Amino acid sequence: MWAVELPSGELVGAAGLSAALFEAPFTPAVDVGWRLARRHWGHGYATEAAAAAIGYGFDTLGLDDIVAFTSVGNRRSQAVMVRLGMTRDAAGDFDHPNVPVGDPLRPHILYRLRRPDRP
């Protein structure tokens, strides 16, 4: 993950790529993710930082596919995924194995983005 900072140097949060290595139907995979301080939500920072990470993944690392996932109720992150051009893969939805059984955050939804020059 990379630090996300404002031009003033204020830390906003982090964004980047990571390996999704837990057991799920779509793993192993490379995941784009972000985490921002709440006061910085709604300014486009997550979308901008995630787009840079996706560009790095496709252009520098040569990845063919990047995924993103979030809990079912996290509408803000789902909106970022849509703005990034990602497509919901309902067949890939899963219960996150690192979230305790019974926790309302355990059910996750999956989005995908294929490298533009790939079918």
Backbone as XML, in Angstrom:
<?xml version="1.0"?>
<chain id="A" units="angstrom">
  <residue number="1" name="MET">
    <atom name="N" x="0.842" y="-1.184" z="0.000"/>
    <atom name="CA" x="0.000" y="0.000" z="0.000"/>
    <atom name="C" x="0.885" y="1.245" z="0.000"/>
  </residue>
  <residue number="2" name="TRP">
    <atom name="N" x="0.379" y="2.286" z="-0.628"/>
    <atom name="CA" x="1.078" y="3.566" z="-0.667"/>
    <atom name="C" x="0.357" y="4.562" z="0.231"/>
  </residue>
  <residue number="3" name="ALA">
    <atom name="N" x="1.121" y="5.489" z="0.787"/>
    <atom name="CA" x="0.507" y="6.582" z="1.542"/>
    <atom name="C" x="-0.211" y="7.503" z="0.564"/>
  </residue>
  <residue number="4" name="VAL">
    <atom name="N" x="-1.364" y="8.000" z="0.971"/>
    <atom name="CA" x="-2.115" y="8.983" z="0.194"/>
    <atom name="C" x="-2.037" y="10.286" z="0.991"/>
  </residue>
  <residue number="5" name="GLU">
    <atom name="N" x="-1.418" y="11.293" z="0.370"/>
    <atom name="CA" x="-1.224" y="12.575" z="1.043"/>
    <atom name="C" x="-1.796" y="13.706" z="0.215"/>
  </residue>
  <residue number="6" name="LEU">
    <atom name="N" x="-2.197" y="14.761" z="0.904"/>
    <atom name="CA" x="-2.586" y="15.993" z="0.237"/>
    <atom name="C" x="-1.322" y="16.753" z="-0.156"/>
  </residue>
  <residue number="7" name="PRO">
    <atom name="N" x="-1.404" y="17.707" z="-1.077"/>
    <atom name="CA" x="-0.216" y="18.501" z="-1.428"/>
    <atom name="C" x="0.437" y="19.166" z="-0.208"/>
  </residue>
  <residue number="8" name="SER">
    <atom name="N" x="-0.356" y="19.423" z="0.824"/>
    <atom name="CA" x="0.177" y="20.026" z="2.053"/>
    <atom name="C" x="1.019" y="19.043" z="2.854"/>
  </residue>
  <residue number="9" name="GLY">
    <atom name="N" x="0.958" y="17.756" z="2.504"/>
    <atom name="CA" x="1.672" y="16.726" z="3.242"/>
    <atom name="C" x="0.803" y="16.003" z="4.261"/>
  </residue>
  <residue number="10" name="GLU">
    <atom name="N" x="-0.447" y="16.465" z="4.439"/>
    <atom name="CA" x="-1.347" y="15.805" z="5.384"/>
    <atom name="C" x="-1.660" y="14.390" z="4.904"/>
  </residue>
  <residue number="11" name="LEU">
    <atom name="N" x="-1.539" y="13.430" z="5.801"/>
    <atom name="CA" x="-1.837" y="12.043" z="5.471"/>
    <atom name="C" x="-3.350" y="11.843" z="5.402"/>
  </residue>
  <residue number="12" name="VAL">
    <atom name="N" x="-3.797" y="11.312" z="4.273"/>
    <atom name="CA" x="-5.216" y="11.044" z="4.038"/>
    <atom name="C" x="-5.532" y="9.586" z="4.367"/>
  </residue>
  <residue number="13" name="GLY">
    <atom name="N" x="-4.626" y="8.689" z="4.011"/>
    <atom name="CA" x="-4.839" y="7.267" z="4.216"/>
    <atom name="C" x="-3.848" y="6.470" z="3.397"/>
  </residue>
  <residue number="14" name="ALA">
    <atom name="N" x="-4.301" y="5.323" z="2.894"/>
    <atom name="CA" x="-3.440" y="4.445" z="2.101"/>
    <atom name="C" x="-4.258" y="3.809" z="0.993"/>
  </residue>
  <residue number="15" name="ALA">
    <atom name="N" x="-3.578" y="3.465" z="-0.094"/>
    <atom name="CA" x="-4.208" y="2.767" z="-1.220"/>
    <atom name="C" x="-3.133" y="1.984" z="-1.953"/>
  </residue>
  <residue number="16" name="GLY">
    <atom name="N" x="-3.554" y="0.963" z="-2.659"/>
    <atom name="CA" x="-2.592" y="0.206" z="-3.440"/>
    <atom name="C" x="-3.079" y="-1.186" z="-3.769"/>
  </residue>
  <residue number="17" name="LEU">
    <atom name="N" x="-2.136" y="-2.015" z="-4.143"/>
    <atom name="CA" x="-2.406" y="-3.390" z="-4.535"/>
    <atom name="C" x="-1.885" y="-4.340" z="-3.473"/>
  </residue>
  <residue number="18" name="SER">
    <atom name="N" x="-2.577" y="-5.447" z="-3.308"/>
    <atom name="CA" x="-2.104" y="-6.487" z="-2.397"/>
    <atom name="C" x="-2.541" y="-7.841" z="-2.937"/>
  </residue>
  <residue number="19" name="ALA">
    <atom name="N" x="-1.892" y="-8.858" z="-2.452"/>
    <atom name="CA" x="-2.235" y="-10.218" z="-2.864"/>
    <atom name="C" x="-3.355" y="-10.742" z="-1.981"/>
  </residue>
  <residue number="20" name="ALA">
    <atom name="N" x="-4.428" y="-11.190" z="-2.593"/>
    <atom name="CA" x="-5.525" y="-11.846" z="-1.869"/>
    <atom name="C" x="-5.207" y="-13.334" z="-1.881"/>
  </residue>
  <residue number="21" name="LEU">
    <atom name="N" x="-4.692" y="-13.823" z="-0.779"/>
    <atom name="CA" x="-4.214" y="-15.200" z="-0.724"/>
    <atom name="C" x="-5.081" y="-16.118" z="0.123"/>
  </residue>
  <residue number="22" name="PHE">
    <atom name="N" x="-6.117" y="-15.580" z="0.763"/>
    <atom name="CA" x="-7.011" y="-16.418" z="1.556"/>
    <atom name="C" x="-7.816" y="-17.299" z="0.609"/>
  </residue>
  <residue number="23" name="GLU">
    <atom name="N" x="-8.490" y="-18.297" z="1.165"/>
    <atom name="CA" x="-9.272" y="-19.203" z="0.325"/>
    <atom name="C" x="-10.609" y="-18.598" z="-0.058"/>
  </residue>
  <residue number="24" name="ALA">
    <atom name="N" x="-10.802" y="-18.454" z="-1.345"/>
    <atom name="CA" x="-12.062" y="-18.001" z="-1.928"/>
    <atom name="C" x="-12.064" y="-18.485" z="-3.372"/>
  </residue>
  <residue number="25" name="PRO">
    <atom name="N" x="-13.217" y="-18.562" z="-4.002"/>
    <atom name="CA" x="-13.263" y="-19.075" z="-5.374"/>
    <atom name="C" x="-12.401" y="-18.286" z="-6.366"/>
  </residue>
  <residue number="26" name="PHE">
    <atom name="N" x="-12.117" y="-17.020" z="-6.107"/>
    <atom name="CA" x="-11.378" y="-16.179" z="-7.052"/>
    <atom name="C" x="-9.897" y="-16.025" z="-6.701"/>
  </residue>
  <residue number="27" name="THR">
    <atom name="N" x="-9.440" y="-16.635" z="-5.609"/>
    <atom name="CA" x="-8.039" y="-16.470" z="-5.200"/>
    <atom name="C" x="-7.200" y="-17.626" z="-5.699"/>
  </residue>
  <residue number="28" name="PRO">
    <atom name="N" x="-5.899" y="-17.380" z="-5.890"/>
    <atom name="CA" x="-5.170" y="-16.140" z="-5.597"/>
    <atom name="C" x="-5.506" y="-15.050" z="-6.615"/>
  </residue>
  <residue number="29" name="ALA">
    <atom name="N" x="-5.430" y="-13.818" z="-6.162"/>
    <atom name="CA" x="-5.734" y="-12.673" z="-7.011"/>
    <atom name="C" x="-5.002" y="-11.450" z="-6.475"/>
  </residue>
  <residue number="30" name="VAL">
    <atom name="N" x="-4.969" y="-10.413" z="-7.290"/>
    <atom name="CA" x="-4.434" y="-9.126" z="-6.847"/>
    <atom name="C" x="-5.618" y="-8.202" z="-6.625"/>
  </residue>
  <residue number="31" name="ASP">
    <atom name="N" x="-5.626" y="-7.597" z="-5.453"/>
    <atom name="CA" x="-6.734" y="-6.767" z="-4.989"/>
    <atom name="C" x="-6.288" y="-5.315" z="-4.920"/>
  </residue>
  <residue number="32" name="VAL">
    <atom name="N" x="-7.138" y="-4.406" z="-5.410"/>
    <atom name="CA" x="-6.902" y="-2.981" z="-5.204"/>
    <atom name="C" x="-7.737" y="-2.574" z="-3.995"/>
  </residue>
  <residue number="33" name="GLY">
    <atom name="N" x="-7.118" y="-1.817" z="-3.104"/>
    <atom name="CA" x="-7.821" y="-1.417" z="-1.900"/>
    <atom name="C" x="-7.415" y="-0.033" z="-1.438"/>
  </residue>
  <residue number="34" name="TRP">
    <atom name="N" x="-8.183" y="0.494" z="-0.500"/>
    <atom name="CA" x="-7.935" y="1.830" z="0.041"/>
    <atom name="C" x="-8.515" y="1.900" z="1.438"/>
  </residue>
  <residue number="35" name="ARG">
    <atom name="N" x="-7.946" y="2.764" z="2.227"/>
    <atom name="CA" x="-8.463" y="3.070" z="3.556"/>
    <atom name="C" x="-8.122" y="4.520" z="3.838"/>
  </residue>
  <residue number="36" name="LEU">
    <atom name="N" x="-9.151" y="5.326" z="4.030"/>
    <atom name="CA" x="-8.967" y="6.756" z="4.242"/>
    <atom name="C" x="-9.582" y="7.185" z="5.560"/>
  </residue>
  <residue number="37" name="ALA">
    <atom name="N" x="-8.998" y="8.216" z="6.159"/>
    <atom name="CA" x="-9.600" y="8.814" z="7.347"/>
    <atom name="C" x="-10.973" y="9.363" z="6.964"/>
  </residue>
  <residue number="38" name="ARG">
    <atom name="N" x="-11.936" y="9.185" z="7.820"/>
    <atom name="CA" x="-13.326" y="9.543" z="7.511"/>
    <atom name="C" x="-13.470" y="10.995" z="7.044"/>
  </residue>
  <residue number="39" name="ARG">
    <atom name="N" x="-12.706" y="11.909" z="7.621"/>
    <atom name="CA" x="-12.850" y="13.328" z="7.239"/>
    <atom name="C" x="-12.438" y="13.587" z="5.790"/>
  </residue>
  <residue number="40" name="HIS">
    <atom name="N" x="-11.780" y="12.601" z="5.167"/>
    <atom name="CA" x="-11.345" y="12.746" z="3.781"/>
    <atom name="C" x="-12.241" y="11.993" z="2.790"/>
  </residue>
  <residue number="41" name="TRP">
    <atom name="N" x="-13.311" y="11.393" z="3.280"/>
    <atom name="CA" x="-14.242" y="10.706" z="2.394"/>
    <atom name="C" x="-14.979" y="11.734" z="1.542"/>
  </residue>
  <residue number="42" name="GLY">
    <atom name="N" x="-15.352" y="11.328" z="0.329"/>
    <atom name="CA" x="-16.194" y="12.157" z="-0.523"/>
    <atom name="C" x="-15.464" y="13.220" z="-1.315"/>
  </residue>
  <residue number="43" name="HIS">
    <atom name="N" x="-14.136" y="13.158" z="-1.347"/>
    <atom name="CA" x="-13.350" y="14.146" z="-2.090"/>
    <atom name="C" x="-12.692" y="13.562" z="-3.341"/>
  </residue>
  <residue number="44" name="GLY">
    <atom name="N" x="-12.925" y="12.279" z="-3.608"/>
    <atom name="CA" x="-12.345" y="11.639" z="-4.784"/>
    <atom name="C" x="-10.959" y="11.060" z="-4.569"/>
  </residue>
  <residue number="45" name="TYR">
    <atom name="N" x="-10.445" y="11.144" z="-3.349"/>
    <atom name="CA" x="-9.084" y="10.654" z="-3.103"/>
    <atom name="C" x="-8.975" y="9.144" z="-3.281"/>
  </residue>
  <residue number="46" name="ALA">
    <atom name="N" x="-9.967" y="8.394" z="-2.832"/>
    <atom name="CA" x="-9.923" y="6.935" z="-2.979"/>
    <atom name="C" x="-9.916" y="6.546" z="-4.446"/>
  </residue>
  <residue number="47" name="THR">
    <atom name="N" x="-10.775" y="7.183" z="-5.231"/>
    <atom name="CA" x="-10.848" y="6.872" z="-6.658"/>
    <atom name="C" x="-9.536" y="7.222" z="-7.348"/>
  </residue>
  <residue number="48" name="GLU">
    <atom name="N" x="-8.994" y="8.394" z="-7.056"/>
    <atom name="CA" x="-7.742" y="8.821" z="-7.690"/>
    <atom name="C" x="-6.587" y="7.891" z="-7.324"/>
  </residue>
  <residue number="49" name="ALA">
    <atom name="N" x="-6.471" y="7.560" z="-6.056"/>
    <atom name="CA" x="-5.370" y="6.699" z="-5.619"/>
    <atom name="C" x="-5.525" y="5.278" z="-6.155"/>
  </residue>
  <residue number="50" name="ALA">
    <atom name="N" x="-6.744" y="4.747" z="-6.117"/>
    <atom name="CA" x="-6.969" y="3.396" z="-6.623"/>
    <atom name="C" x="-6.737" y="3.324" z="-8.127"/>
  </residue>
  <residue number="51" name="ALA">
    <atom name="N" x="-7.121" y="4.365" z="-8.858"/>
    <atom name="CA" x="-6.878" y="4.399" z="-10.308"/>
    <atom name="C" x="-5.374" y="4.370" z="-10.594"/>
  </residue>
  <residue number="52" name="ALA">
    <atom name="N" x="-4.596" y="5.084" z="-9.792"/>
    <atom name="CA" x="-3.133" y="5.063" z="-9.970"/>
    <atom name="C" x="-2.582" y="3.663" z="-9.696"/>
  </residue>
  <residue number="53" name="ALA">
    <atom name="N" x="-3.098" y="3.012" z="-8.664"/>
    <atom name="CA" x="-2.648" y="1.658" z="-8.345"/>
    <atom name="C" x="-3.021" y="0.681" z="-9.456"/>
  </residue>
  <residue number="54" name="ILE">
    <atom name="N" x="-4.225" y="0.821" z="-9.995"/>
    <atom name="CA" x="-4.657" y="-0.039" z="-11.098"/>
    <atom name="C" x="-3.769" y="0.183" z="-12.319"/>
  </residue>
  <residue number="55" name="GLY">
    <atom name="N" x="-3.482" y="1.426" z="-12.636"/>
    <atom name="CA" x="-2.586" y="1.732" z="-13.748"/>
    <atom name="C" x="-1.227" y="1.085" z="-13.559"/>
  </residue>
  <residue number="56" name="TYR">
    <atom name="N" x="-0.702" y="1.154" z="-12.365"/>
    <atom name="CA" x="0.586" y="0.520" z="-12.048"/>
    <atom name="C" x="0.483" y="-1.001" z="-12.235"/>
  </residue>
  <residue number="57" name="GLY">
    <atom name="N" x="-0.617" y="-1.566" z="-11.761"/>
    <atom name="CA" x="-0.798" y="-3.018" z="-11.890"/>
    <atom name="C" x="-0.851" y="-3.484" z="-13.330"/>
  </residue>
  <residue number="58" name="PHE">
    <atom name="N" x="-1.561" y="-2.740" z="-14.162"/>
    <atom name="CA" x="-1.678" y="-3.132" z="-15.565"/>
    <atom name="C" x="-0.424" y="-2.750" z="-16.361"/>
  </residue>
  <residue number="59" name="ASP">
    <atom name="N" x="0.036" y="-1.514" z="-16.218"/>
    <atom name="CA" x="1.112" y="-0.992" z="-17.069"/>
    <atom name="C" x="2.512" y="-1.435" z="-16.643"/>
  </residue>
  <residue number="60" name="THR">
    <atom name="N" x="2.755" y="-1.509" z="-15.352"/>
    <atom name="CA" x="4.098" y="-1.838" z="-14.866"/>
    <atom name="C" x="4.224" y="-3.316" z="-14.510"/>
  </residue>
  <residue number="61" name="LEU">
    <atom name="N" x="3.235" y="-3.833" z="-13.807"/>
    <atom name="CA" x="3.304" y="-5.234" z="-13.377"/>
    <atom name="C" x="2.791" y="-6.199" z="-14.436"/>
  </residue>
  <residue number="62" name="GLY">
    <atom name="N" x="2.056" y="-5.698" z="-15.426"/>
    <atom name="CA" x="1.546" y="-6.560" z="-16.489"/>
    <atom name="C" x="0.402" y="-7.458" z="-16.067"/>
  </residue>
  <residue number="63" name="LEU">
    <atom name="N" x="-0.336" y="-7.073" z="-15.030"/>
    <atom name="CA" x="-1.470" y="-7.888" z="-14.591"/>
    <atom name="C" x="-2.573" y="-7.883" z="-15.644"/>
  </residue>
  <residue number="64" name="ASP">
    <atom name="N" x="-3.304" y="-8.971" z="-15.728"/>
    <atom name="CA" x="-4.432" y="-9.073" z="-16.654"/>
    <atom name="C" x="-5.759" y="-8.759" z="-15.982"/>
  </residue>
  <residue number="65" name="ASP">
    <atom name="N" x="-5.815" y="-8.947" z="-14.660"/>
    <atom name="CA" x="-7.074" y="-8.844" z="-13.934"/>
    <atom name="C" x="-6.784" y="-8.320" z="-12.534"/>
  </residue>
  <residue number="66" name="ILE">
    <atom name="N" x="-7.615" y="-7.405" z="-12.049"/>
    <atom name="CA" x="-7.513" y="-6.886" z="-10.690"/>
    <atom name="C" x="-8.904" y="-6.966" z="-10.080"/>
  </residue>
  <residue number="67" name="VAL">
    <atom name="N" x="-8.971" y="-7.394" z="-8.829"/>
    <atom name="CA" x="-10.248" y="-7.491" z="-8.135"/>
    <atom name="C" x="-10.319" y="-6.466" z="-7.013"/>
  </residue>
  <residue number="68" name="ALA">
    <atom name="N" x="-11.511" y="-6.256" z="-6.525"/>
    <atom name="CA" x="-11.751" y="-5.473" z="-5.316"/>
    <atom name="C" x="-12.951" y="-6.102" z="-4.634"/>
  </residue>
  <residue number="69" name="PHE">
    <atom name="N" x="-12.953" y="-6.059" z="-3.321"/>
    <atom name="CA" x="-14.075" y="-6.626" z="-2.585"/>
    <atom name="C" x="-14.309" y="-5.796" z="-1.335"/>
  </residue>
  <residue number="70" name="THR">
    <atom name="N" x="-15.537" y="-5.854" z="-0.874"/>
    <atom name="CA" x="-15.924" y="-5.124" z="0.328"/>
    <atom name="C" x="-17.129" y="-5.800" z="0.944"/>
  </residue>
  <residue number="71" name="SER">
    <atom name="N" x="-17.417" y="-5.426" z="2.168"/>
    <atom name="CA" x="-18.605" y="-5.977" z="2.820"/>
    <atom name="C" x="-19.857" y="-5.504" z="2.073"/>
  </residue>
  <residue number="72" name="VAL">
    <atom name="N" x="-20.894" y="-6.288" z="2.162"/>
    <atom name="CA" x="-22.124" y="-6.035" z="1.409"/>
    <atom name="C" x="-22.663" y="-4.630" z="1.664"/>
  </residue>
  <residue number="73" name="GLY">
    <atom name="N" x="-22.588" y="-4.140" z="2.875"/>
    <atom name="CA" x="-23.174" y="-2.847" z="3.208"/>
    <atom name="C" x="-22.301" y="-1.639" z="2.929"/>
  </residue>
  <residue number="74" name="ASN">
    <atom name="N" x="-21.094" y="-1.844" z="2.446"/>
    <atom name="CA" x="-20.180" y="-0.713" z="2.234"/>
    <atom name="C" x="-20.447" y="-0.084" z="0.862"/>
  </residue>
  <residue number="75" name="ARG">
    <atom name="N" x="-21.495" y="0.708" z="0.803"/>
    <atom name="CA" x="-21.919" y="1.325" z="-0.454"/>
    <atom name="C" x="-20.895" y="2.330" z="-0.980"/>
  </residue>
  <residue number="76" name="ARG">
    <atom name="N" x="-20.189" y="3.017" z="-0.095"/>
    <atom name="CA" x="-19.198" y="4.000" z="-0.548"/>
    <atom name="C" x="-18.070" y="3.322" z="-1.337"/>
  </residue>
  <residue number="77" name="SER">
    <atom name="N" x="-17.561" y="2.207" z="-0.814"/>
    <atom name="CA" x="-16.506" y="1.499" z="-1.545"/>
    <atom name="C" x="-17.039" y="0.901" z="-2.838"/>
  </residue>
  <residue number="78" name="GLN">
    <atom name="N" x="-18.271" y="0.420" z="-2.821"/>
    <atom name="CA" x="-18.864" y="-0.100" z="-4.051"/>
    <atom name="C" x="-18.962" y="1.001" z="-5.102"/>
  </residue>
  <residue number="79" name="ALA">
    <atom name="N" x="-19.287" y="2.211" z="-4.682"/>
    <atom name="CA" x="-19.372" y="3.335" z="-5.621"/>
    <atom name="C" x="-18.002" y="3.661" z="-6.205"/>
  </residue>
  <residue number="80" name="VAL">
    <atom name="N" x="-16.956" y="3.563" z="-5.395"/>
    <atom name="CA" x="-15.596" y="3.777" z="-5.912"/>
    <atom name="C" x="-15.276" y="2.721" z="-6.959"/>
  </residue>
  <residue number="81" name="MET">
    <atom name="N" x="-15.616" y="1.481" z="-6.684"/>
    <atom name="CA" x="-15.351" y="0.395" z="-7.631"/>
    <atom name="C" x="-16.037" y="0.660" z="-8.969"/>
  </residue>
  <residue number="82" name="VAL">
    <atom name="N" x="-17.257" y="1.120" z="-8.927"/>
    <atom name="CA" x="-17.987" y="1.441" z="-10.156"/>
    <atom name="C" x="-17.299" y="2.603" z="-10.880"/>
  </residue>
  <residue number="83" name="ARG">
    <atom name="N" x="-16.907" y="3.642" z="-10.147"/>
    <atom name="CA" x="-16.219" y="4.782" z="-10.779"/>
    <atom name="C" x="-14.899" y="4.359" z="-11.416"/>
  </residue>
  <residue number="84" name="LEU">
    <atom name="N" x="-14.279" y="3.316" z="-10.883"/>
    <atom name="CA" x="-13.029" y="2.800" z="-11.443"/>
    <atom name="C" x="-13.264" y="1.962" z="-12.698"/>
  </residue>
  <residue number="85" name="GLY">
    <atom name="N" x="-14.526" y="1.721" z="-13.029"/>
    <atom name="CA" x="-14.843" y="0.913" z="-14.205"/>
    <atom name="C" x="-14.920" y="-0.567" z="-13.904"/>
  </residue>
  <residue number="86" name="MET">
    <atom name="N" x="-14.922" y="-0.930" z="-12.636"/>
    <atom name="CA" x="-14.991" y="-2.337" z="-12.255"/>
    <atom name="C" x="-16.425" y="-2.841" z="-12.414"/>
  </residue>
  <residue number="87" name="THR">
    <atom name="N" x="-16.549" y="-4.146" z="-12.619"/>
    <atom name="CA" x="-17.834" y="-4.784" z="-12.825"/>
    <atom name="C" x="-18.095" y="-5.772" z="-11.698"/>
  </residue>
  <residue number="88" name="ARG">
    <atom name="N" x="-19.294" y="-5.763" z="-11.186"/>
    <atom name="CA" x="-19.684" y="-6.693" z="-10.129"/>
    <atom name="C" x="-19.649" y="-8.115" z="-10.664"/>
  </residue>
  <residue number="89" name="ASP">
    <atom name="N" x="-19.046" y="-9.010" z="-9.893"/>
    <atom name="CA" x="-19.007" y="-10.432" z="-10.218"/>
    <atom name="C" x="-19.762" y="-11.163" z="-9.115"/>
  </residue>
  <residue number="90" name="ALA">
    <atom name="N" x="-21.093" y="-11.188" z="-9.230"/>
    <atom name="CA" x="-21.934" y="-11.768" z="-8.180"/>
    <atom name="C" x="-21.602" y="-13.237" z="-7.920"/>
  </residue>
  <residue number="91" name="ALA">
    <atom name="N" x="-21.118" y="-13.932" z="-8.937"/>
    <atom name="CA" x="-20.755" y="-15.338" z="-8.755"/>
    <atom name="C" x="-19.543" y="-15.475" z="-7.833"/>
  </residue>
  <residue number="92" name="GLY">
    <atom name="N" x="-18.797" y="-14.400" z="-7.665"/>
    <atom name="CA" x="-17.621" y="-14.428" z="-6.812"/>
    <atom name="C" x="-17.859" y="-13.955" z="-5.393"/>
  </residue>
  <residue number="93" name="ASP">
    <atom name="N" x="-19.088" y="-13.534" z="-5.075"/>
    <atom name="CA" x="-19.382" y="-13.092" z="-3.720"/>
    <atom name="C" x="-19.020" y="-14.197" z="-2.728"/>
  </residue>
  <residue number="94" name="PHE">
    <atom name="N" x="-18.600" y="-13.818" z="-1.523"/>
    <atom name="CA" x="-18.074" y="-14.807" z="-0.587"/>
    <atom name="C" x="-18.186" y="-14.307" z="0.848"/>
  </residue>
  <residue number="95" name="ASP">
    <atom name="N" x="-18.062" y="-15.236" z="1.768"/>
    <atom name="CA" x="-17.932" y="-14.902" z="3.173"/>
    <atom name="C" x="-16.439" y="-14.801" z="3.468"/>
  </residue>
  <residue number="96" name="HIS">
    <atom name="N" x="-16.007" y="-13.623" z="3.916"/>
    <atom name="CA" x="-14.573" y="-13.400" z="4.120"/>
    <atom name="C" x="-14.077" y="-14.290" z="5.259"/>
  </residue>
  <residue number="97" name="PRO">
    <atom name="N" x="-13.088" y="-15.142" z="4.980"/>
    <atom name="CA" x="-12.634" y="-16.092" z="5.995"/>
    <atom name="C" x="-11.907" y="-15.434" z="7.170"/>
  </residue>
  <residue number="98" name="ASN">
    <atom name="N" x="-11.484" y="-14.179" z="7.035"/>
    <atom name="CA" x="-10.789" y="-13.495" z="8.127"/>
    <atom name="C" x="-11.726" y="-12.676" z="9.005"/>
  </residue>
  <residue number="99" name="VAL">
    <atom name="N" x="-13.022" y="-12.758" z="8.727"/>
    <atom name="CA" x="-14.035" y="-12.077" z="9.538"/>
    <atom name="C" x="-14.822" y="-13.166" z="10.264"/>
  </residue>
  <residue number="100" name="PRO">
    <atom name="N" x="-15.027" y="-13.020" z="11.570"/>
    <atom name="CA" x="-15.680" y="-14.090" z="12.335"/>
    <atom name="C" x="-17.077" y="-14.448" z="11.823"/>
  </residue>
  <residue number="101" name="VAL">
    <atom name="N" x="-17.400" y="-15.722" z="11.910"/>
    <atom name="CA" x="-18.735" y="-16.204" z="11.556"/>
    <atom name="C" x="-19.750" y="-15.457" z="12.427"/>
  </residue>
  <residue number="102" name="GLY">
    <atom name="N" x="-20.826" y="-15.009" z="11.800"/>
    <atom name="CA" x="-21.863" y="-14.277" z="12.511"/>
    <atom name="C" x="-21.675" y="-12.773" z="12.505"/>
  </residue>
  <residue number="103" name="ASP">
    <atom name="N" x="-20.492" y="-12.308" z="12.156"/>
    <atom name="CA" x="-20.240" y="-10.860" z="12.076"/>
    <atom name="C" x="-20.951" y="-10.322" z="10.839"/>
  </residue>
  <residue number="104" name="PRO">
    <atom name="N" x="-21.689" y="-9.217" z="10.962"/>
    <atom name="CA" x="-22.409" y="-8.686" z="9.789"/>
    <atom name="C" x="-21.476" y="-8.215" z="8.674"/>
  </residue>
  <residue number="105" name="LEU">
    <atom name="N" x="-20.187" y="-8.060" z="8.944"/>
    <atom name="CA" x="-19.235" y="-7.654" z="7.907"/>
    <atom name="C" x="-18.648" y="-8.845" z="7.149"/>
  </residue>
  <residue number="106" name="ARG">
    <atom name="N" x="-18.995" y="-10.057" z="7.532"/>
    <atom name="CA" x="-18.432" y="-11.250" z="6.879"/>
    <atom name="C" x="-18.856" y="-11.397" z="5.412"/>
  </residue>
  <residue number="107" name="PRO">
    <atom name="N" x="-20.133" y="-11.202" z="5.038"/>
    <atom name="CA" x="-20.501" y="-11.339" z="3.619"/>
    <atom name="C" x="-19.862" y="-10.227" z="2.782"/>
  </residue>
  <residue number="108" name="HIS">
    <atom name="N" x="-19.155" y="-10.621" z="1.730"/>
    <atom name="CA" x="-18.460" y="-9.684" z="0.851"/>
    <atom name="C" x="-18.934" y="-9.837" z="-0.589"/>
  </residue>
  <residue number="109" name="ILE">
    <atom name="N" x="-18.835" y="-8.741" z="-1.327"/>
    <atom name="CA" x="-19.129" y="-8.772" z="-2.757"/>
    <atom name="C" x="-17.847" y="-8.500" z="-3.527"/>
  </residue>
  <residue number="110" name="LEU">
    <atom name="N" x="-17.782" y="-9.027" z="-4.730"/>
    <atom name="CA" x="-16.578" y="-8.976" z="-5.550"/>
    <atom name="C" x="-16.807" y="-8.140" z="-6.811"/>
  </residue>
  <residue number="111" name="TYR">
    <atom name="N" x="-15.828" y="-7.328" z="-7.131"/>
    <atom name="CA" x="-15.789" y="-6.576" z="-8.388"/>
    <atom name="C" x="-14.509" y="-6.952" z="-9.117"/>
  </residue>
  <residue number="112" name="ARG">
    <atom name="N" x="-14.526" y="-6.843" z="-10.445"/>
    <atom name="CA" x="-13.365" y="-7.181" z="-11.271"/>
    <atom name="C" x="-13.107" y="-6.092" z="-12.296"/>
  </residue>
  <residue number="113" name="LEU">
    <atom name="N" x="-11.850" y="-6.006" z="-12.687"/>
    <atom name="CA" x="-11.457" y="-5.138" z="-13.793"/>
    <atom name="C" x="-10.416" y="-5.865" z="-14.610"/>
  </residue>
  <residue number="114" name="ARG">
    <atom name="N" x="-10.681" y="-5.992" z="-15.889"/>
    <atom name="CA" x="-9.767" y="-6.655" z="-16.816"/>
    <atom name="C" x="-8.921" y="-5.582" z="-17.488"/>
  </residue>
  <residue number="115" name="ARG">
    <atom name="N" x="-7.669" y="-5.891" z="-17.749"/>
    <atom name="CA" x="-6.795" y="-4.951" z="-18.454"/>
    <atom name="C" x="-7.464" y="-4.566" z="-19.764"/>
  </residue>
  <residue number="116" name="PRO">
    <atom name="N" x="-7.515" y="-3.266" z="-20.090"/>
    <atom name="CA" x="-8.275" y="-2.808" z="-21.254"/>
    <atom name="C" x="-7.928" y="-3.474" z="-22.569"/>
  </residue>
  <residue number="117" name="ASP">
    <atom name="N" x="-6.692" y="-3.890" z="-22.756"/>
    <atom name="CA" x="-6.323" y="-4.502" z="-24.041"/>
    <atom name="C" x="-6.537" y="-6.010" z="-24.059"/>
  </residue>
  <residue number="118" name="ARG">
    <atom name="N" x="-7.205" y="-6.532" z="-23.032"/>
    <atom name="CA" x="-7.519" y="-7.959" z="-22.969"/>
    <atom name="C" x="-9.026" y="-8.151" z="-23.109"/>
  </residue>
  <residue number="119" name="PRO">
    <atom name="N" x="-9.437" y="-9.230" z="-23.767"/>
    <atom name="CA" x="-10.880" y="-9.491" z="-23.914"/>
    <atom name="C" x="-11.506" y="-9.920" z="-22.601"/>
  </residue>
</chain>
